[in-house]
């Protein structure tokens, strides 16, 4: 498959002043913060991933040789990034955070975000770069689905068990949790528990607790579009369950994901002027 470079923030040791000179798409501002009279770039939008054309997007949903819907991708989107409330289709103030969780979100600073230290995004977060579902088949059929991201979060990948197993009664809290999946018709349903409380839902700092339980319903509506109907249930941080909706778009069919190496505590955060993994303040 032909590779066309997809510009990503992959220059790990570049100075913040050089980052600030990087070109950005029209209409997408840079976010900056004041550091004693000199602004530093918090996030630089460079390049972009070529999306599928409207004509190709409208083509029928493809299927695998066994007749099952093909959800592979690669995709862009399908989750939150800057603001889970806005990205998920809610109006400002509609996300039912408990008072302590709202106070924590509002006090968090961008330089403390775990993701800037290349720690996993977790669910339902995505970044502006491609990802895909990778299916694993054995003689018993589909047994696992792996979720692979171009910006790979220190090499982490998410596993969705498709072999009929149940959740463990007391799972060890992890970044991706324990995910089990099944198909309801052409919709992939993924049920996940066992999350730790270390990741942020978005760069705004929306928190959660280890009580988090998520259900994703992935439906491919045509060749170029997939919808993630996402239910978030966390009585430790939210007053009620929340249903969100995240669209994903197929990238151009002649492209695939590129390599990106991101190791915990690497120099991306340093280059951007961040001091990651510090207490919230």
Steps between C-alpha positions, in 0.01 A plus 500: 500500500636842409607721789454873487650684799247607758642787701492423873661656802785254489802730536580413856788728592415816308494828688171669580599799291534280193168332574337839509609561140338183367226560242144437606176453305296813443236564762662280770670718761799407709445479875759687701566579863678789668831410663608829650480728202574239231232277351572130454314274265282242674371331186604542140272388220716397207418326175204268517378157400349482148136399537296295260318683222124550527445275201703216653344554842153435362593155369338194665632351822766237416489151646756239597513158330286353781228758429566706812516879462855629454579759769876499445569854375734686543281766659536853634272610781246289684569647843583808703817704491475866600167486689293184556187708566518690171651219294227261619217728387401662830445868569724689746411400856306185403770256612373394847825518695482481878621820673841357597560376144404833344729683742788267415443539125495877528822504702705273275775649288609390154860444607382230745315293241614134506476475121780756455729243666392237242275315742192327353197700388258223602128506422333684328787731418653522155757733348493661153688208342390161361410186694352166403332183623722195441312168507657173615350173376574144607331169419229611745431818304546859614667494843658843551481853362798729554465878482819647349583873491750669272622702796541192707514617864830338598413197289178426688213331320150422612367143500130417455425136582253350252514137620200512733687546826352709783654783698711386796325560834768737631714623210833669556449867403686579178517781242280317246291296741360155421297497178268229371321527167223345295303579187135599501426473129753731334575695820809421709413537869796543737447487878792618717566516874817498708639839403751684713436867580822638353400609148303809400196473273621807309758775502257706706571264791163326545555235772351166594541234770572127508123444503491594131303263277470569127299346217593579140273417208697528174287509183636553149230687311677516163851449363635824643310548827480314829307610811599434860189517720673524834350453847703616799399390848715613795307566823824615663533805273163542320150540639349273234601294195576704188446408138731659244539467124833513315530470120811350340616557141696258283832634376578495128489134387850497348659597835578313819634584843862606537752422772515727804717430804388661824665394825397603849685810623654569159593845376170597335379654826834669557504642148155648557600652832289255706581358839287184488400266782486776761223527764195694388530859610 
